[in-house]
Amino acid sequence: MLDLIYPSSPAPLYPRPSVDNPGKQPVPGGEILPLVEPGGLVYGQASRAYCHNGSHVLHPVVHLHIIDQYSQVYLQRRSLSKRLLPGYWDTAVGGHVSYGESILEALFRETAEEIGLTAFNPVALGAYIWETERDNEYVFVHAMVGHPCLHPNVAEVSEGRWWGILELEEAMGKNILTPNFESEFRRIKDRLLAML
């Protein structure tokens, strides 16, 4: 499985001083994310705000798809307080990798935070780059089979529920599902169903 390769000493903080940005670098507050090359090599670190302000620096995220033996897929509904796509249905778990974390550490942390699941056996389904006007994410996709008892964190997720494959396909392109989920589901659907 592809993972991040961290340097032996802390990576430089971005944005770096430049002609347009001279002087001391401010110490960022909040979540610090690794900046990566497409092969997973970490070359820097930056605040989440910097990564999402149109800088287009590549930073890693993790996704977990949950499918049960009846081919139902669990999705979360994004909180209405989210800045991006509030109320849309999305992958069961999705979140940023914090600086210093491995992909699996981030996956288990995000899964526990978002849906209260702590014991599961993830299968890596691959990685790809998802670029938008706002952001440039290196998405590490995982899946698991089961029908666990889940406890969505209402601070992050407004609700969660199981969707049938046909129901998901009917919802595509109707502003119900996030564009990222729609694209990713098309990419992994066959691999997901092959796990059953």
N, C-alpha and C positions, 0 to 999 in steps of 0.2 A: 504494500500500500504506500502511496506517495504521502510523504509527511513534510513538514517544514524543516529547513536546515538553518539553525541559528549560528551566528558567529560566536567565537570563543569569548569575546567581550561585548558589552552592550552595543547594539547598532546605533548609528547616528540618528539624532532626532530631526524630523522634518517639520516645517520647511527649513532648509538650510539658509544661512545668511547669503545674500547676493547683493548686487548693485541696487535692485529694486527693494530688497529687504535687508538693509545693512544693520549692523549692531548685534546686540545680544539676542539670543533666541529666548522667547518667553517659555516658561515651564508650563506645559499644558495641564489642564485639569481634566478630570474624568477618565474615560476608558482610553487606553493606549493600545493601538493595533500594530501588528507587524506589517511592513511593506515588503512585498515579495516579487521575485522574478517568476515567470511562468513555470519553471522547474521546481519551485518551492524554496529557493535560496532567499533568506531574509537579508535585506541590505539596509533597512532602516526601520524606524518606528515613528508613529505620528498619532495625534489625537483623532478620535472618531470624527469630530467636526471637520478637521482638515481633510480626511479621507472622503467625506461626503459633500464637500463644498465645490465640486467640479474640478478638483486637482487631478482626477483620473489616475491616482496612484493605485496600483493593484494591491488589494488586501484580501486575506482569506476569510471565508465564512463556511459554516457547516450546515448541512440540511439532513434531516432524518425523515424518511417516509415510513409509515407503519401500514402494513397490509395484513388482513386476517385471512383465515382459511376459506372464507366465503368470497374472497376477492373484493372485500370492502377496504377502502383507503380512509384513514383518519386524517382529517384536516382541522386546522385551527382557524378561527375567525379573528382577524387582526383587530386589536383594540381600537375603539373609536377615538382614542386620544393619540394614536399614532399619526405622525406627520405625513407619512407616505402610505397611500392606499388604505385608509381606515375603513374597517368593516368588510374588506375583501377576504375571501377564503384563501388559505395559503398552506404550504407544506406543514406537516405536523410540528416540526421543530426547525427553526432557522435562526442563526445568530453568528455574531462575529467571534473570531479567534482573538483572544487577548495576547499581548506581547508576552513571550515566554512559554506559552501553552503549546502542546502538541495538538494535532487535529483531533485525536480521540479524547484528550482532556477537555477540549472545548465542546465536543459533541456531548459528552456525559454531563458537563456543567450546564450547558444550554437546555438539555432535555430535562434535567432535574428542575431548573428554574422555570421553564415554560409549562411543562405538563406533569411535573411531579414524579416522573419515571426515573428510577435509579439503577435498576437491574435489567439489562437487556444485552443481546448479542448482535451488534451491528455488522452488516455486510457492506463493504465499500463497493459502490457502483461506478466510481470514476470521479473525474473533476473536469471542470470547464470554466471558461471566462465569460462572465455576464457583464456587459457594459451598457450603461445608460448615460443620459445627459449629466446626471448627478454623480455617478459612481462607477467604479470598476472593480468587480469582485471576482475572486478566484473561489469558485463554489466546489466544496468537497461533499459529494453526495453519498449518503448511506441509507440503508433500509433495514427493517426488521420485520419478521413475521410473528404475529400474535394478536391477541385481543386483550391487552392489559387494562387494568382499572386506572384511568388517567384522571388527574386533578389539575385542570388548567389554572394557571396563575392569572387571576383577573386583572392584575396590574399590566400584564403583557398580552393576554389573550382574552377576548370577550367570551368565547365559547369554543367548544370542539364537538365534532360529530363524525360518524362514519358515512362514507359516500360509496355507492356502487359504481362500477366502471362506466356503465351506460349513463348514469346520472352525471358523472364527471364530464363525459364527452358531450352531453347535451348542454352543459353549462359553459363550455369553451366559447370564448369570443363574445360573451354577454355581460361583461363587466361584473362578474360574480367572483371569479377566480383571479388572483394576481397574474399579470403577464409572465412573470418569472416562473410561477408554478405551471402555467399552461405550457410554456416552452420546455421546461424540465420534464414534465410528465410525459410529453410526446417523446422525448429523448430516452426515457428510462422505462416506459410502460412495459415493453416486452421482457426486460430483465427483471422487473418487479414481479410480473406474473409468473416468470420461470422459477421464482423462489418457492412457489406453492407446491 
